């Protein structure tokens, strides 16, 4: 590995073309991992290449903005996130979250969820009754609820920008508008004798290139496509699901103090409609979950027929769709008719009326799906079959919620990078 000239200052305009490690993807996971690698190994030359004009352009900048408290990795990430935000003076609100059972049929599932939370050491988690629900959320109704007081909200795009700032201040380079087209083996075209150190050429669609010793990819919605570039299998595939939010009329924002969530139903693949306050004072309602007709399809008119046909041909998607045909149809109906989402919202806050809601933003979730139609929720790392492709490590999936867990995920990815690339 090369040692960096510590007198050199990071320059985003005229960057060196050769690196020890190139990270593909400038979302919260990729940027967090790049930052962690450089913190551990400040002597290395590390670059991030991002296809968009700024960081956190897609999933990391199009989410509910919640700092969750749930699974073990998520709990670790929650503590790390609050500490990081305090140190960097990033504004957040620790407004808490209620997971509310509105029907007796949900009580057993709520109890199971509570026991998992206790086992995962979710801080100060409580099971509360109707009276306590009203104390926490005066306008919310329910039979019982889990109260997670340390759940909060933050602007994850802003957090990602801070990861990027840490990275560049530590000597890393970020190259924007660099959409990766291919990984090429330079050892087959050795002309200057440097290819043993930098055997990988990363080429962008507009003809730019960087040379590197190793590559880590965290490509989100395109993670399966990028993995195939270095000889990996096409599965698990990424299926884009769009989540569409509604806005609550600002005059009714007083109805909501914190996050209000439904009890998740394990029969269905997604969480369901919930109520989320935002850092700017607005309140988002939703989202639903519908198939996006392109990987970055934020509205129904965003269609890429090649990508759509590719999804429809995939047996994993067909199995998922067949298994959940009624659920999928219901979600599409909610997309078309806001009143159907309203009915779900009124289970929690009956005072919300049709005139109080309007269409809001949307995000697209990169859902990894195996050939049997199962949602993949754990880490998926992959390398190709050749000596060359083993220098390219793909993080094809990371546990949800990725933003909350991003600093904890970064540690795990950095561990894997050190192991795979023998970086001590």
Secondary structure, DSSP 8 states (H G I E B T S, - for coil): -----TT----SSS--SEEEEEEE--SHHHHHHHHHHHHH-TTS-EEEE-SSSSSS-SGGGSS--EE---SHHHHHHHHHHHHHHHHHT--EE---EEEEE-SGGGHHHHHHHHHHHHHTT-TT-EEEEHHHHHHH-TT---SEEEEETT-EEE-HHHHHHHHHHHHHHTT-EEE-S--EEEEEEGGGG-SSS-TTTS-EEEEETTS-EEEEEEEEE--GGGHHHHHHTTT--S-SEEEEEEEEEEEE-GGGGGG-SSEEEE---TTSSS---EEEE-TTS-EEEE---EE-SSTT--STT---HHHHHHHHH-HHHHHHHHHTHHHHHHHHHHHH-HHHHHHHHHTT-TT--GGGEEEEEEEEEEEEE-TTS-B--S-EEE--SSTTGGGEEEEEE--SSTTTTHHHHHHHHHHHHHHHHT--
